[in-house]
Amino acid sequence: MNKSRHEKLGLSDKQVLDMYETMLLARKLDERMWLLNRAGKIPFVISCQGHEAAQIGAAYALDKERDYILPYYRDMGVVLVFGMTPEELMLSAYAKADDPNSGGRQMPGHFGQRKNRIVTGSSPVSTQIPHAAGIALGAKLEGKNSVAFVTLGDGSTNQGDFHEGANFAAVHKLPVIIMVENNKYAISTPAEKQFACKNLSDRAVGYGMWGVTVDGTDPLAVYEAVRQAAMRARDGEGPSLVETVLHRITAHSSDDDDRSYRTRDEIEQARAMDPIASFRKYLFENGVLDERKDQEITDRVMKTVNNATEYAEKAPYAKPEDALKHVYYE
Ligand SMILES: Cc1ncc(C[n+]2csc(CCOP(=O)(O)OP(=O)(O)O)c2C)c(N)n1
């Protein structure tokens, strides 16, 4: 019998079902956050919707015990795979004291959690690329064989920090994977006003690194590319640039109205290329998922989302006297 695509990649049925469930969990948490925002309960959402396949496919190809991740604000799927819990993500959305990322101080999406090897990022986009190069240099000097996996959007590849980090990583052959989540917009600026090359991975050759562009709505394609990049990094072949092409299903954030710069048609087309629907179809066609199992997974995910919401809603805010905690030396 012919092997299915995931079997050829060495992934079991259980593993792809787990990937699917995590994609669905990221989506449902994100959708709940929009509802909570519109209900006036949480201040801000910056969405992973449309990016789930790239995020979860990539994170699955990494080693959670060894590798460091430097995610950007949309990467709920990446941090879920690395161990941040739905409760913790909701605590962050509600800006509650026990938010592991910042104790409720930062906007949601500023992920950072030491125990799960999630490196705190800064608000200026692309600053995480030189950080990843530095972490990879440290790992190389210590002979740790760990990879630094860093993500950013297409617009962020035009920042100086991207160039400096990519160039430094390539010159020193550092174990870095730079993954671009190209949703073809930087807030309202479309791709054609951002860069003139065909693919963003074309830039890899200029740095002397391996680069590839893959369908970011297909978790298996992204898994394969990031796995290859990780193997290269561990074999001392230096950094890689993986471009995932996907669609931003929502507005840039809960503070943006994309109707002013995208047509309704374009938004509908983006929704029609939903990575969760296409992965569900793949799993059905390959006999891994059926209606009953799908319902079971959806019920479990919704229960998790409801519990996380309730937990975070009831959780306490930080005490006023804690405002300066971690700001100055204690
Ligand atoms: C250095 C810097 N300039 C501007 C901003 C404001 N800003 C926040 S997100 C964003 C758009 C980034 O677009 P892209 O990198 O394509 O990522 P996307 O949000 O589309 O996933 C901008 C301009 C910022 N945070 N940092």
The ligand as a MOL file (V3000), in Angstrom:
LIG
                    3D

  0  0  0     0  0            999 V3000
M  V30 BEGIN CTAB
M  V30 COUNTS 26 27 0 0 0
M  V30 BEGIN ATOM
M  V30 1 C 10.7900 48.6240 14.5250 0
M  V30 2 C 9.2840 48.6610 14.5360 0
M  V30 3 N 8.6380 49.4240 13.6430 0
M  V30 4 C 7.2900 49.4520 13.6440 0
M  V30 5 C 6.5730 48.7270 14.5560 0
M  V30 6 C 5.0510 48.7420 14.5370 0
M  V30 7 N 4.5810 47.4700 13.9800 0 CHG=1
M  V30 8 C 4.1390 46.4880 14.7830 0
M  V30 9 S 3.6850 45.1340 13.9160 0
M  V30 10 C 4.0810 45.8450 12.4520 0
M  V30 11 C 3.8750 45.1160 11.1610 0
M  V30 12 C 4.8270 44.0130 10.9600 0
M  V30 13 O 4.4400 43.3110 9.8070 0
M  V30 14 P 5.0320 41.8850 9.4660 0
M  V30 15 O 6.4420 41.8190 9.8590 0
M  V30 16 O 4.7020 41.6100 8.0440 0
M  V30 17 O 4.2360 40.9230 10.4350 0
M  V30 18 P 2.6810 40.5890 10.4970 0
M  V30 19 O 2.1050 41.4640 11.5700 0
M  V30 20 O 2.0840 40.8380 9.1600 0
M  V30 21 O 2.6020 39.1580 10.8750 0
M  V30 22 C 4.5410 47.1360 12.6510 0
M  V30 23 C 4.9400 48.0440 11.5590 0
M  V30 24 C 7.2960 47.9450 15.4870 0
M  V30 25 N 6.6940 47.1860 16.3940 0
M  V30 26 N 8.6420 47.9130 15.4510 0
M  V30 END ATOM
M  V30 BEGIN BOND
M  V30 1 1 1 2
M  V30 2 1 2 3
M  V30 3 2 2 26
M  V30 4 2 3 4
M  V30 5 1 4 5
M  V30 6 1 5 6
M  V30 7 2 5 24
M  V30 8 1 6 7
M  V30 9 2 7 8
M  V30 10 1 7 22
M  V30 11 1 8 9
M  V30 12 1 9 10
M  V30 13 1 10 11
M  V30 14 2 10 22
M  V30 15 1 11 12
M  V30 16 1 12 13
M  V30 17 1 13 14
M  V30 18 2 14 15
M  V30 19 1 14 16
M  V30 20 1 14 17
M  V30 21 1 17 18
M  V30 22 2 18 19
M  V30 23 1 18 20
M  V30 24 1 18 21
M  V30 25 1 22 23
M  V30 26 1 24 25
M  V30 27 1 24 26
M  V30 END BOND
M  V30 END CTAB
M  END
